[in-house]
Amino acid sequence: MVAKAKVRPTTNNRSITIVDINSYVGDEIVLKGKFEMYHATEKSKKE
């Protein structure tokens, strides 16, 4: 199996990364998908 991944550039929202993934067995595509990864921006509060 061969997997190819490509990251899409996002200019309006830097907290999201979009990755397109295509997986192949030989010449036949077996998995195609779009994954969205969200970055946590939680800040700890000290009182």
Beta strands, then each sheet from edge to edge (+ up, - down):
strand 1: 2-8
strand 2: 16-25
strand 3: 28-38
sheet 1: 1+ 2- 3+
end
